[in-house]
Amino acid sequence: MLTAEQILAAQKANIETLFGLTSKAFEGVEKLIELNVTASKLALQEAAETTQSALAVKDAQELLALQAAMFQPLAEKTAAYSRHLYDISTATGAEFTKQFEGQVSDAQKKFLAVVDNAAKNAPAGSETAVAVFKSAVAAGNNALESVQKAVKQAADVAEANFNAVATQAVNASKATGTKAKRAA
């Protein structure tokens, strides 16, 4: 049986967890805003420089050379922006996952303590039922751990795929930029 103190302690822990997660979420949003403001400032500055350069072009060949020179850095900056965005969301998600796993682990320990306490106070002859129940709880815990491992593996594969696509995009832009410079 849970006491009033135990219920109060659980509520206090839940509130602290909620405020901690809210704080982490705001940190993620702050980082995202900072990234977008920085990217916007750079884009505005580069647009002004590009406009000045375009106004100074004297013929089509110079225009092609200017376009070729802009293409590769743009692709690299886009890839870098995407990477920063991915890092921010991954870090924020990792904090939520860490908190969730901690809460689940704590809840499992408390539940097992309740089960053990109930088993100690169970009437004689109920050992088989208690053993079956404990086995079911252990199977549930194992299933949860398997799901958590599968989710982590999927996240690792997704990150590897993201890195591979970003690298291919940058390499393709380099190749395209080189071809455009040769054509100019």
NORMOGI-V490514 format. One line per field, one symbol per residue. ss: DSSP state (@ for helix, = for strand, . for the rest). psi: psi as a letter, one per 40 degrees, with the letter a starting at -180 (. if undefined). burial: I if it has 24 or more other ideal C-beta (glycine too) atoms within 12 Angstrom, else O. Layout:
BEGIN
ss=???
psi=???
burial=???
END
This chain:
BEGIN
ss=...@@@@@@@@@@@@@@@@@@@@@@@@@@@@@@@@@@@@@@@@@@@@@@@@@@@@....@@@@@@@@@@@@@@@@@@@@@@@@@@@@@@@@@@@@@@@@@@@@@@@@@@@@@@@@@@@@@......@@@@@@@@@@@@@@@@@@@@@@@@@@@@@@@@@@@@@@@@@@@@@@@@@@@@@@@@@.
psi=hhiddddddddddddddddddddddddddddddddddddddddddddddddddddehdidddddddddddddddddddddddddddddddddddddddddddddddddddddddddddddeiiieeddddddddddddddddddddddddddddddddddddddddddddddddddddddddd.
burial=OOOOOOOOOOOOOOOOIOOOIOOIOOOIOOOOOOIOOOOOOOOOOOOOOOOOOOOOOOOOOOOOOIIIIIIIOIIOIOIOIOOOIIOIIOOIOOIIOOIOOOOOOOOOOOOOOOIOOOOOOOOOOOOOOOOOOOOOIOOOOOOOOOOOOOOOOOOOOOOOOOOOOIOOIIOOIOOOIOOOOOOO
END
